[in-house]
């Protein structure tokens, strides 16, 4: 009957979809995420939780972040890195996802160091080959403008926002425009004192953003 045929069609489509998933990438993603602690499970007195509170990160966005006591315990699951060169630091982990046939997979992550023993601030690690570093791209809506910030934390204060961290901004803006044509780029204040950033800002404006 029609109901059985419809059910069989849906089952076949689900099977085809799952058969296309990159299970190696999914496995690495699950291992990395499994080695992290959700910020939502931290105590209010913990170093990581206090850091985010001091930055006034909205609670709903805080709960999407992670924490690690030792970066090496996370990066050891990614075979492309020399673990001996990974610093043993504590920090907040910002996940960058993409969807593989409707399955969210961690493609890379950024750690904000909160360990006073190290002077470095941010480090980024890729789980796959050359992912595009755009934070929150998977949640962008099409029905209103999308705001593109330089840093992930800044983007958390704005609805329908993402962050194009690092270099190759025009490549990232092109990716964002595939989802939403109405793109607004928001620069940090350092364009006032940094000539290179000011030059980039002018270039972005001249390209219609």
Residue pairs with C-beta under 8 A, 6 or more apart in sequence:
17 101
17 102
18 101
18 103
20 100
20 101
21 100
21 101
21 103
22 100
22 105
25 100
25 105
25 107
25 127
25 128
26 100
26 103
26 105
28 77
28 78
28 106
28 127
28 128
29 105
29 106
29 107
29 127
31 77
32 74
32 77
32 78
32 106
32 109
32 127
33 66
33 95
33 106
35 68
35 73
35 74
35 76
35 77
36 66
36 67
36 68
36 74
36 93
37 48
37 66
37 67
37 68
37 69
38 63
38 65
38 66
38 67
39 48
39 49
39 52
39 62
39 63
39 64
39 65
39 66
39 67
39 92
40 62
40 63
42 48
42 49
42 67
43 49
44 50
46 67
47 90
47 114
48 67
48 90
48 91
48 92
48 114
49 62
49 67
51 92
51 112
51 114
52 62
52 65
52 92
55 153
57 65
57 153
57 156
58 156
58 157
61 156
64 95
65 92
65 93
65 94
65 95
66 92
66 93
66 95
67 90
67 91
67 92
67 93
68 74
68 90
68 91
68 93
68 111
69 90
70 88
70 89
70 90
71 86
71 87
71 88
71 89
71 90
71 91
71 111
71 123
72 83
72 86
72 87
72 88
74 93
74 109
74 111
74 125
75 81
75 83
75 86
75 125
76 83
78 125
78 126
78 127
80 126
81 125
87 113
87 118
87 120
87 123
89 111
89 113
89 115
89 117
89 118
89 120
90 113
90 114
90 115
91 111
91 112
91 113
91 114
91 115
92 111
92 112
92 114
93 109
93 110
93 111
94 109
94 110
94 111
94 112
94 135
94 152
94 153
95 106
95 109
96 106
96 107
96 108
96 109
96 110
96 131
96 133
96 134
96 135
96 137
97 104
97 105
97 106
97 107
97 138
98 104
98 105
98 107
98 131
98 137
98 138
99 105
99 138
104 138
106 127
107 126
107 127
107 128
107 131
108 124
108 125
108 126
108 127
108 128
108 131
108 133
109 124
109 125
109 127
110 122
110 123
110 124
110 125
110 133
110 135
110 152
110 165
111 122
111 123
111 124
111 125
112 121
112 122
112 153
113 120
113 121
113 122
113 123
124 133
124 165
124 166
132 171
132 172
132 175
133 164
133 165
133 166
133 172
134 162
134 163
134 164
134 165
134 172
134 175
134 176
135 152
135 155
135 162
135 163
135 165
136 152
136 155
136 161
136 162
136 163
137 162
137 175
137 176
137 179
139 162
140 146
140 160
140 162
140 176
140 179
140 180
141 160
141 180
142 179
142 180
144 159
144 160
144 182
145 160
145 180
145 182
145 183
145 184
146 160
146 161
146 162
146 176
146 179
146 180
146 182
146 183
146 184
147 155
147 158
147 160
147 161
147 162
147 184
147 186
148 155
148 161
148 162
148 163
148 164
148 172
148 173
148 176
148 183
148 184
148 185
148 186
149 155
149 158
149 161
149 162
149 163
149 164
149 186
150 163
150 164
150 165
150 186
150 187
150 188
151 163
151 165
151 188
152 163
152 165
154 163
154 186
154 188
155 161
155 162
155 163
158 186
162 176
164 172
164 173
164 176
169 200
169 204
170 207
173 183
173 185
173 204
173 209
176 183
177 183
183 209
184 209
185 204
185 209
187 197
187 201
187 204
188 197
190 197
191 197
191 198
191 200
191 201
192 198
